[in-house]
Amino acid sequence: MLSKIRPMLKGFNEMVAKPFALLRIDPNMFSLLGPLFAIISAYFISQQLFAEALIFAVVAVSIDLFDGAVARLQNRSSLFGNYFETMIDKLVEIILFIGAAFLHPLAAICALAFSLLNSYAKPRVALVIITDNRDWPAIGEHAERMILFAVGLALSIFSIEAAGFKAFEIFLWTIALVSFFGTIQRIFYAKKLIEEAEKKGNILPYLKNGKER
């Protein structure tokens, strides 16, 4: 859902990315700053230093907003770069959840598992039908999960609890729940796309005859 806002931030993203573009930093190397900051954040999470963890988590996740702009400003956009930055986004998310697992193992594992399932539901369709990277009407996207993660960290700075559960744990469970329901939404949407593709004949060639699972 939040991905619809992204085009509106293009001017701001390019303004922030301009200094890095002028330094001729390779866009893919710039993307790799995300996991580096995520590791630092994960360490601070494990030490329950939530203010520091929040700062580095926000920076790690924000790299995704600017690496594409760095590539565009340098005229170095590429199909591999598009693929690579998405993989890095997932790596950043995984590292942050690993950090959370030091404090709340079960909640972090469930949040990570359902987040990955949510993310997988969309590209898996491309192994069945000819499709594009359209926006899917479902909750629990990467940006939404990371906002919930950041809010959980922010509330943890003030040691907020509810019903005996710490704020960070509550938000990890929230991420798991939102991701789960988002996955269900994506499955139903995928069913709709597949049925439309079958009518139009847009099924991938290797599936047209056998419709293998």
Stockholm file with secondary structure:
# STOCKHOLM 1.0

chainA/1-213         MLSKIRPMLKGFNEMVAKPFALLRIDPNMFSLLGPLFAIISAYFISQQLFAEALIFAVVAVSIDLFDGAVARLQNRSSLFGNYFETMIDKLVEIILFIGAAFLHPLAAICALAFSLLNSYAKPRVALVIITDNRDWPAIGEHAERMILFAVGLALSIFSIEAAGFKAFEIFLWTIALVSFFGTIQRIFYAKKLIEEAEKKGNILPYLKNGKER
#=GR chainA/1-213 SS CGGGGGGGGHHHHHHHHHHHHHTTCCHHHHHTHHHHHHHHHHHHHHTTCHHHHHHHHHHHHHHHHHHHHHHHHTTCCCHHHHHHHHHHHHHHHHHHHHHHHTTCHHHHHHHHHHHHHHHHHHHHGGGTBCCCCCCCSCSCCHHHHHHHHHHHHHHHTTTCEETTEEHHHHHHHHHHHHHHHHHHHHHHHHHHHHHHHHHHTCBCHHHHTTCCC
#=GC SS_cons         CGGGGGGGGHHHHHHHHHHHHHTTCCHHHHHTHHHHHHHHHHHHHHTTCHHHHHHHHHHHHHHHHHHHHHHHHTTCCCHHHHHHHHHHHHHHHHHHHHHHHTTCHHHHHHHHHHHHHHHHHHHHGGGTBCCCCCCCSCSCCHHHHHHHHHHHHHHHTTTCEETTEEHHHHHHHHHHHHHHHHHHHHHHHHHHHHHHHHHHTCBCHHHHTTCCC
//
